Amino acid sequence: MAQALMRPLTSRDRMQETWIDGSPTERVVRDFIKPNDRLSSFERIQIYNQQYWWRLLASFAEDYKGLRAVLGPRKFDRLAVAYIEACGSQSWTMRNLGRQLEDFLGAHPELTAPHTALALDLARVEWARVIAFDGPEKPVAQPETIASIPADRLHLELQPYITLLELSHPVDDLLLKLKESEIETGAFSNAVASDHSARRIQRIRSRPSAEPVHLAVHRHQLSVYYKRLDREAYILLLALKDSMPLEEACAVAFAGSKNLPDADAARIQQWFATWMRLGWFAAAKRG
Amino acid sequence: MPANRFNAFTEYGIGIGLRVPHYQHILEEKPVVDWFEIISENYMIDAGRPLRVLDQILEQYRVVQHGVSMYFGNATRPNRDHLKKLKQLTKRTQTPWLSDHLCWGSVDGRYSHDLLPMPYTWEAVETTARNIREVQDFTEIPVAVENVSSYAEFHASEMTEWEFLSEVVERADCGILLDVNNIYVSSKNHGFDPYDYLDQVPHHRVAQIHIAGHTKFRRYILDTHDHPVLDPVWKMYAHAIGRVGRTATLLEWDDRIPSFDEVHREALKAKQFLPDARTIAA
């Protein structure tokens, strides 16, 4: 039964009439499902087949509104069906449905061409949003603890809900623009999955940035935010995330810097003031 | 006073499902509601807004957990990670009982996120009862198992659905969450008398009742939870209460959700059928 209900629907949202081995699906399902006086075995299983796809496609579209707006509804639906058919849901919660999307898109560029790079950026940011929304949160490191450990031995742990990304497109701007258009048009209000082909959506496009975009996707006061980072700040945070002591992480971030040491120090001080205010550090340990 | 061994919370009265569109109204207006039922999976998370809202709700209201993905009818044993998260949530909510469905939903690590019908076989009785016992033992909280609405029947079935339910709950020694609307929907889809079902389940195990709306199509009925409760379901509810006595009752409204007041008004219609809190089932 599982095989029958997880097979993709036809373009008319019906169950496929031909089984995997070429025999009629009706004959296959009749072996285990009873018909009744109103519905054939095929029609009874079709109800579950449709519910499966409509439910998962709706959840996927809800989590990847940006990707949908870039690809357009038809291309997005093709991608969604291909992804769900290949990877399915491997968790009891649909929250994790997109966990393998980035890898899948990387392996199937034809599904997003000619917007593959942008689609990959969006998939990464939109998955980071899922993590930021309800990812674990640890007690915030106290400033006194941080101050008490020398920089060459200070290991700072980043909150697990923060994702650091290097992107080729300004996806944060794009998603904010999309959110504004949603508010204006209500285009993404709750809708049942069965009407996805008819729903009008805002299309968005973006050119690649001249320079890589460094972004932290995080949570503050229960809301998800994007924070642009200077390149050095991004490297510094990534090094801290890799358990490097603070002094070494700063050295890696500013390797080859032509600024005066005082100028770099001032920038670091400013970043840390912000990061501490946002509660980004979960623990400070002496290494 | 308990109506039976599995229904120790007769004073719970009438509850409604806690749903996102009503969060703001509930937190701001603090309406008088007997209790809220939450979908456990929505709060089996590590942190973030849903848990904050739940904590605020818990400050004011009694909450009962209802699950949608334990899949008691799966051939495999319950997922350990799922169980741990569920137990963690029960400590937060102090839920007096837990419920989930008499169905299967995943195979070989692939999840359907649906409540799939089971073949009513003796083998499935054993597997399902084993899984329920395991959940009950692990969480250390009484479990009530809910009958689902279904659209397909298996040739392999060896008994009726109510016989299957009865055998499972006896072997698992657990309660029943009797969904009256689901019985009605399945009775129309499969052509049985819903009152046979109501009369033949073990009444002394009914711990909770669900009511809901459904949608009629030309050849079948779908359990859509997007309408008020229909008259035939109210009639069945009255009959069920006559059999099991005063029982915690919950209105489910999950799609095209109207205002909080409208949902609550609909739920409170159940009051006319509930006997006084002191009444005990015969």
Interface residues (C-beta under 8 A of the other chain):
Chain A: M1 A2 L5 M6 D31 F32 I33 K34 N36 D37 R38 L39 S41 E43 R44 I45 I47 Y48 Q51 Y52 R55 L56 S59 G88 S89 Q90 S91 W92 T93 M94 R95 F133 D134 G135 P136 E137 P160 Y161 V192 R219 L222 S223
Chain B: E41 M44 I45 D46 A47 G48 R49 P50 L51 R52 S69 N79 H82 S106 V107 D108 G109 R110 Y111 S112 H113 D114 L116 Y151 A152 E153 F154 H155 A156 N189 H190 G191 R219 Y220 L222 D255
